[in-house]
């Protein structure tokens, strides 16, 4: 019963996100993600730990799992990518203490583990690439996809340094990583799906002849 209830909730998440103001759809573009591209996922993970955990958590994901899934050696993970803990088995906490988020931003920066699934990958990619200057806002920026968002444009320096095309590529890597994080087994599930289809196709041959054999005397 509980499982059924949970499934229904999860299936409804995209609808809820839409109802909660999916945002301005004319700015939503297709996210060029590829879960088989380990290098892209590693770059995305690096951007994520460097720039997002300062305010957000990803408390349903462990550093160790990321290292293993993305082929990052544990020493490299420990030295370059873990700023909120020393233990690789820990979940990805935020560096921000308790209620500071609420005080600074008026809203606690939400946990990001599942955000790619809640909002959708296209929404997420478009959100990350659609900050613009707006002096009327507290941080001097606004967002076309999430109007009046309370988050500052934390990657504005990166955007200026890289220029638009390279920045969009970096955001594709970041989105790629966040899609992986929201469903770590998705790449495996999709690969498995192909094998299952091949298996069924191969199985269909003997089943076809067996069927003929069984009915042969009856016809
Ligand atoms: C300086 C603090 C800060 C940093 C750093 C930060 N964010 Fe945020 N973020 C916020 C706040 C505050 C909100 C809530 C905005 C609101 O609800 O108006 C938010 C909201 C979001 C949302 C929308 C969540 C939702 O579904 O409502 C996403 C997605 C997001 N952040 C992604 C990121 C990513 C990716 C990074 C790293 C590149 C990042 N943030 C870095 C403060 C931060």
Boltz pocket constraint, residues with backbone or C-beta under 6 A from the ligand:
constraints:
  - pocket:
      binder: B
      contacts: [[A, 47], [A, 48], [A, 51], [A, 52], [A, 53], [A, 54], [A, 55], [A, 56], [A, 101], [A, 105], [A, 107], [A, 108], [A, 109], [A, 110], [A, 112], [A, 115], [A, 119], [A, 124], [A, 127], [A, 148], [A, 149], [A, 150], [A, 151], [A, 152], [A, 154], [A, 155], [A, 174]]
      max_distance: 6.0
